[in-house]
Amino acid sequence: MLQVQALRQNPEGVKERLTIRNFQELNLVDEIIALDDQRKKWQAQFDTTQSKVNSTSKEIGQLMAKGQKDEAETRKQEVADLKSSLQPIHEKLAATEKHLHDLLVKLPNLPSAKVPPGKTPADNVVVKEGGHKRPLPADALPHWELIKKYDLVDFETGARITGTGFPLYKAKGAKLQRALIQYFLDFNIGAGYMEYAPPLLVNEASAFGTGQLPDKEGQMYYMPADNFYLIPTAEVPVTNIYRDEIVKETDLPIKMTAYTPCFRREAGSFGKEVRGLNRVHQFEKVEIVQLVHPGKSYEVHEEMVHHVEQLLQSLELPYRILNLCGGDMSFTSALTYDFEVYSAAQERWLEVSSVSNFETFQANRMKIRFKDSNGKSQLVHSLNGSSLALPRIVACLLENNQSADGISLPPVLHNYFGDSIIRN
């Protein structure tokens, strides 16, 4: 959530940045500032009245001590009148604050100056390509056919147990999942991230804190009996570990990683976009999250991008990095780099990671702060990245490494998987 102070300091600059996101309701900026002016007036009126209550109440005690009971009674009536006037002022203040909050949550994060203009994924800017696209045999199969050939995932039984988009991994397919998860966690821990195993259900405050609510409410699975949400990513519970806390400046950066299943209702609707593992409702992902000093967040963002790039390089997959345009960024992000790997059999790029800097947007919602050297409380910057999401990684590992002998695995996975190749 944006801070009102930032809007006040440069309202036209804020509107200019919002246009990069193709945000249409620019009038909200002026409405919020005007509403904040009204909030300040009600707050000042409330504080002035409360001060009069306090000072007059103090007078009553002094008058009673002097035996001036009549004057004390007069002051008591004044206090009673003042207190009765406080309630409507308080109600108007509370209503104004709620309206202000409701408008603020409609504003997306301000994009960084590094964000290119654009409206659709076609306007994203490719900043780097790496790895090598391997030539495949003429009879190369897409991953959903390879899955059947090597009996790795049972989509039909998964659909019978739950529904479409809930794959059932089995035998070597389940083993490959476990191998990738452990490798990704070890890779992150080796880079200084602390591992967590967080809850898979979160409350409304947690979902609001990271920006899933109210922006992505329709994409999450909701349990109304308990008012809990199944997590769409480990980012939600992990970032909320420090909600409402003041951390020590010397503890920054705070580096966290976690493996969780992820649950998302939106899974697409047609064609190759949703075949096999391309888009599912439940999938496994390892996440990295950092809470950092505001002055270092963009340096850390680059470090996190490099970290994910090294992970993909170790898997020997062809990849590319995209700087997302304003129209393709998430509601909460200030700057996002997406990683895509090349699906050789499908001849298309598949997103496997997003690495984002949220600046203070999430921290303001969660009130995650630190005290600087002057004792002043400041909001941290939060960042996160997929490291990595498994379904499309598995799809590309299968497709890019297929041969007549089986599916060859990159050397980094041999010990984790217990073999160098997947055979029938």
N, C-alpha and C positions, 0 to 999 in steps of 0.2 A: 504494500500500500504506500502510495506517495505521501510525503509530509506536506502539510499545508504551508509550512514555512518556505519550502522549495517553490511552490506555486506563487506565493506572494513575492518572492525575490525577483522572479523573471517570468511573469505570466505569458508574455508573447513568445519567449524562448521555449517555454513548455509546450505551447500550442504548435510551434514549429517542429519540435521533436515528435509530437504526437501525429503530425501529418505524415511522418516517415512510416508510421505504422498503419497509415490509411484510416486512422481513427476519426470518426465523423462528428462526434458530439463535443466539439471544442468549446461550446458554450458552457460546459460543465466547469471549466476552469474558473470563469467569472462567477458562476453561481456559487461555487465552493468558497471563493474569497469573500463574496457578499454575505454568505451564510456564516462564515467565520467571524465577520465583523459583528453580526447580530449576536453570535455566541458570546463574544467578548463583552458586549453591552449588557447581556443578561448576567454574565459572570460578575461584572463590575457592580451591577445593581445588587446582586445577591451578597457579594462580599461587603459592600457598604452597609447594607441592612444588618447583616450578621455582626459587623463591627459595632453598630449602634446597640444591638442587643447585648453584646458583651460589655460595652462601656456602661450602659444604663444599669445592667445587672450588678456591676461592681459598685455603682453609685448607691444602689438600694442597701447594700450591706453597710456602707459608710453612714448613710442616713439613719438606719436602724441603730447603729452603734452610738449615734449622737442623740437618740431619742426622738428624732423627727419622723414620727410614724405617718403623719398625714402626707408629707412629701414622699415618703417611701412608697405609700400606697399609690400615689399618682404615678410614680416611676414604674411600679409593677404593672399598671394598666398600659403604660407606654410600651413596656416589654411585651405584654400580651398582644397588643396591636401589631407590633413589629414582627413577632413570631407568626402571627396569622397571615401577614403579607409575604412571609418567606416562602410558604408552600406554593402559591401560584407562580412565583418567580422561579423556584426550583423546578417545577413542572415544565415551564417554558424553556428553561435552560436544558433540561434533559431531552425534551422533544427536539430542540435545535441541534443538540449534540448527536442524537440518533440520525436525524436527517442529514447532517454533515457527514457522518460515517457512511451512510447509505450511498451518498454521492461519491465519496472518495473511493469506495471499493469498485466503482464502475470504471475508474481510470486505470488503464494498463500501465506497466512500467515504462519509463522514458527510455527509448533506445539510445545506446551509446553512439558517439560520433562515428564509430567504425561500422555501423550497420548500413548496408547499402539500401537505397530506395527500391521499391518493387512491391508487387501485389500477390504473386503466386510463386510456387516453388521454381518455376521456370526462370525467375529473376534472381535466384540465389547465385552467389559467385563462387566458383571453384577456385580455391586458393592453393591447392596442392594435390598431386596424385602420386601414389607410391605403389610399390610391388609390381608384379608382372602378371599379365593375363596369359594364362597357359593355353596353348592350343589343345582342343579336345578332339577325341575321335569322332568320326562321322555319326556313330550311333550313340553319342552322349545323351544321357537322360537327365531330366530335371529332378530336383531332389525328392519330389513326391513319388516318383517312380523308383528312385534309388531306395527310398524308405521301404517300399514294398519288397523290392528285390532282396534287401538284407534284413527285413523284418525288424525294423528299428522302432517304429511308432504305429500304434493301432488307432487310427482316427475314428473308425466305425464304433469300436467298443467305448472309446472316450465319449462319443456323441450319445451312445446308449446310456452310459452312466450319468452323464450330465447334460450335454447338448453340443451342438456344432461349435467348434473352436476351442474344445477342451481335449487336447491330445493325451493319449495314454502311451508313455514311453515304456519300452520293454527291453529286456536282455541288453544287448550291446548299445541300444539307443539310450537306455537309462544309465548305463555305465559311462557313455560319452558325456551325458549331461553332468553327472557327478564329477567326472574328470575335469571338465571345463570350469565348473564352479570352483573346485578346489584350486585349480591353477590360477584363475582370476583373483581369488582371495589372497593366495600366497604372493602373487605379483604386487598387489596393492599393499599388503602388509610389509613387504620388502621395501616399499617406497615410503614407509613411515605412517601408514594409515592404521588406526586402531579398529579392530573388528568388533562388530555388534551383531546380535541376533535379535532384532526388534519384533514387537507384536505385528501381526498381519492385519489387525483391525485397529482403526483409529477413531477418536471421537470428532465431533464437529469442529472443536477449537483447533485440533491438529490439522485437519483438512483445510480449514480457513487459513491457518498460519503459513502454509507453503503455497497457497493460491489455488488449490483445487476447488475450493468453494469461494464464491459462487460460480466461478468461471466454468468448471468442468463437472458440475453436479450430475449431468446426464450421462457421463462416461464412467461413473463409478457404481459398483454394486453396493446397495444400501440395505441395511437391516433395521427397519423402523421400530421393531420391538425394543431395541437397545439404543437406537440412534447412533449406530456405528457404521463405518464404511470399510469395505475391503480395500486394501492399499493398491493404488495403481503403479506405485514404485516405492522402493525403500527410502527414497528422498523424504517422503512424508514423515514417517516415524523417526528417522535418524536426525533430521534437522530439528525436529521438535524436542529432542533430548535436552536442549538448552533453552527451551521456551521459558520466558519470564525470569531469566537469570542474568546476573551481572558477572561476567567472567573476568579473570585477571588479564590485563594487557600482555603480561609475560607468558600467558598460556596460549596466545595466538601465534601461529595458526593452529586451529583444532582440526585434525584430519581424521575422518571416519569412513569406514567401509562396511558394507553389509550385503549378504546374499538373502534374497527373498523371492518367493513366487510373487507375481504381479497379476492383477485382475483388472481388465478393462472391457466395458460393455461394447464399445464401438470397435467393430472388427471388419468393417468394409462390407461389400455386398456383391462383387461380381468379378469374373474373369481371373486372370493370372495373379491379380493383386492379392487374392485371398486363397490361392491354392496352397496346399500343404502347410508349411510353417511360415509362409509369408506374412500372415496376419491372423493372430489367434486371441482368444479371450483370456487365457491363462498362460503365462510363460515365466521362465526363470531369468533373473537378472542380478548382476552384481553391480553395486552402486558405490561411487565415491562422493563424499561431501566434505566441504571445507568451510569453516568460519574464520574470517581473516580480518586484519586491520584494513580500514578503508583505503589507506594509501598504497596498499600492496595487492589489491584484488585483481587488477589486470595483469600484473606480473604472474600471480598465482594461476590465473586463467590460462595463460600461455603454457605454464608448467603442466597443468592438467591436460591440456590438449596434447602436449608432447608425450605425456604418460600414456594416454590412450593410443596414440600413434605407435609407440614402442610395443604396446600389447598386440596391436594388429600386425605389426612387422614380425613379431615373434611367431605368429600363426601363419606367416607366409601367404597372406591373402592380399590381392590387389585392392587398394582402397583409394578414396579421395576425401578431401576435407572441403566443406562448403561453409561460407559465411552466409548465414540466413538473412534474407532481406526483411524489411520491416513488416511486410504483409504475411510472412510465413513464420514469424517468431511466436513463441508462447506469450500469453498474457503477462506473465511475471518476469520475463527475461529482459535484461538490458543488452546482452550480446550472446549469441549462440553460434557455435560451430558444430555442424553435423558431420558425422563420419558415415560413409557409405562403403560397402564392399561390393565387388563385382560378382554377380551371379552368372557364371560362364554359360551354363546350359540355358538359362532364361534370357541371356544377353541383356541384362538390365542391372542397375545399381540398386542396392537395398540398404536402407538406413539401419545402422546397428548401434549408434551412440549419438547423444547430444551432450555437449559440454557447455554449460551456461553460467554466466555471471549475473546475479540478481541484484547486485549492489545492496541497498538497504531495504528493498521492496519487501522481502520476506521477513527480514529482521525487525522491521517496523511493526508488522502484524504480530510477530511472536515476542516482541520486546526483548530481543537478545542484545545485550549491551556490554560495554566494557568501560572502565574508568581510565582516562588518559593520564599522563604525567602531571597534569594540573588538577587532577581530581574531578574533571568534567566527564559526565556520562555521555557516551557516544554509541550509536548503533554499529554493529559489525556489518561486514559484507558477507553474504552467503553465496556459495558456488556448488554446483554438482555436475556429475557426469556419469554416463553409463559405462561400466568397465567390466564386462560388457553385457548386452542383451543376448540371450542364447539362441532363440529360434532361427534368426537369419544367419547367425554365425554358423550354426549347424548346417543350414541349407547350403551355404557357400563352401564350407569345408567338404561336404559330400560332392557337390557339383564340380568344384575346381580340382578335386584330387581323385576323381574316378579313373579307373583303368580296367583292363581285362582281368587283372588279379584281385581287384577289390578297391577299397577306399584307403589310400595312403594318408596317414596322419602326420602333421608336422612334428619334428623331433621333440619340441618342448612338451608334447602331450604323451609321449611314449610311456614314461614312468607312471604318469597319472592314470592312463588308460590300461596299462599293462600289456600293450602290444603296439606295433607300429602300423598295423593295417586292420581294416574291418573286412572280414571275409564272411561268406555264407557258412 
